[in-house]
Amino acid sequence: MKTTTFALAAMFWAAVNGLAQSAAKDPDAIQALLVEVRQLRQDIEAMTVASQRVQIALHGLQMQDGAVARSGQRLDEARTKRMQAEVTREHLAAEVQMIETRNAVRTGTETPNELKARELSLTGMKQELERINVEVQSRQAVEAEASTQFRTEQAKLTDVQDRIERLDKVLEKLGAPPAK
């Protein structure tokens, strides 16, 4: 960018120098050239600032895009873990239900030791089911938090994209030839 600016300035200076020598006797021509040089310098400065703003905006876009990707990955992982916990809970609940149904049918046909062992097993399974219920609730909370974070990051990305779009429109207006 600096090399291009320097090259443009050098070419313009050479042209101005040549015109200035031929128009040395015309002060109005020299004044017009000075106005033109000042305007070109202002335009070059404006283009440099615009270029820097574009670079900053694009860097922000890349960073925010990465943040959205990371939060999306966290959301997917949280959703997967929640679904796995729910499947485990459903499987264990079905087992408990099946054992309770069998117990109702077998009452009176088992020895006291078999009955006690089955009751201990059922109690252990019910405790595990409660633990899994707590885990499912915890996973749901983590998923909700990840979902909120994902939506926040997406909103920030949209803001950055809107800023770049506005910047593009401003640059388009600056680059458009003046209306005659």
N, C-alpha and C positions, 0 to 999 in steps of 0.2 A: 504494500500500500504506500509506504514512504517512497519507494523507488519510483512508482508511477506518479506520485505527487511531484516529486523532484523533477522527473522527466517532463511533465506537463508545464511546470513552472519554468524550466530552462527553455523549452520551446517557445513558450509565451514571451519570456523575457527577450529572446532573440528576435522574435517578431516585433515586439514593442520597440526594441533598440533600433531596428531597421526603420520602422515607421517614424520613430522620434527623430532620427537623423534627417529623414526626408521632409519631416514636417516641423523642423526646428524653427522655422519662421512663422508658424501658425500656432499661437498659444492656445487657441480653442481646441485644436487637435490634440495637443499634449494633455490638456485638462481632461478631455474625453478619454484618452488612453489611461490616465491615472485612475479615473473613476472605474473604468473597465477592469484594471488590475486589482483594485480594491474589491470589486464585486467578485472577481474570480477567486481571490484569496478567501473571502467569506464563504463562497460556495465550497471550496476545498475543505475548509475547516468544518463546515456543516456536514459534508460527506464523511469526514474522518470521525466525527462524533457519532454520526448515524451508524457507521460501520462498527464502532466499538459497542454501541448499544445492541446492535444485532448479535454480535458475538456473545455479549453477556446474556441476552435473552435465549440464545441457542444453548448456552451452557446450562442455564436454569431449566430449560426444557429437558435436556438430557438427564440432569439430576432428578427432576421430578418424575420423569418416565421410569427411572430406576426405582424410585421410592414406591411408585404404583406397582411395579412388578414385584418388589419384595413384599409389600403388604398383600398383594393378591396371592402370593405363594403362602404367606402365613395364614390367610383365610382358608385356602384350599387344605392346608395341613390340619387346621383346627376343625374344619368340616369333616375331613376323613376320620380323625380321631373320635369326634363325637358320634359319627355313624357307626364306627367299630364298637364303641361302648354301648350304643343302643342295641346293636345286633347281639352282643354278649348278654346284655340284660334280658332281651327277649328270649334267647336260648335258655338261660338259667331259669327264667320265670316259667317257661314251658316245662322244664324238668321238674321244678317244684310242684307245679300243678299235676304233672303225671304221677309223681310219688304220692301226693296227697290223695289222688283218686285211687291209686293202688292200695293205699293204707285203709281207705274206707271199705274197699272190697275184701281185704285180707284180715280184717279185725277178727280175732279169736282163733285164727289158724296158725299162729306163730308162737314160738317159745318166747318167754319174757326177755331173754338175751337178744334174740333177733329183733324183737319189737323195740328194745332200748337202742340197739345199734342203728336201726332205721330212723328213729326219732332224733338221735344225735346227728346223723347224716343230714336229715331234713333241717334241723336247727342250724347247722353249719351252712347249708345252702341258702337258707333265708338270710343269714347274716351277710353272706357274700352278695346276695341280691341287694340288700340295703347299701352295702359299700359301693356296688356298681351304680345304684340309683344316685348316690351322692356324686360319683365320678361323672355320670351323664350330665347332671346339673352343672357341675364345674366345667365340663367341656362345652356345654351350651353357652355359659357365660363367656368363656374364652372366645368362642366363635362369634358371639355378638360383639365383643370388643374388637376383634379382628375385622369384622364386617364394617363397623363404624370407622375404624382407622382406614380401611380400604376406600370407603366413600369420601373420607376427608382428603386422602391423597389424590383421588380422582378429581375432586373439586379444585384442588390446587393446580393440578395438571391443566384442567380446563381454563383456569385463570391465566396460566402462563401462555397457553395457546392463544387465548384472546388478546393478550398483550402483544404477542408476536404478530398477530393479524392486524392489530391497530398500527403497529410500527411499520408493517409492510404497506399499509394504505398511506401512511405519512410519507414514506420513502417513494411510493409511486407518484404521489403528488409533487414531491420535490424533483423527481426525475422527468416529469412530463414537460414537454416544451411549452413555453408561455403562450397563452392564447393571443391571437392577433386581432 
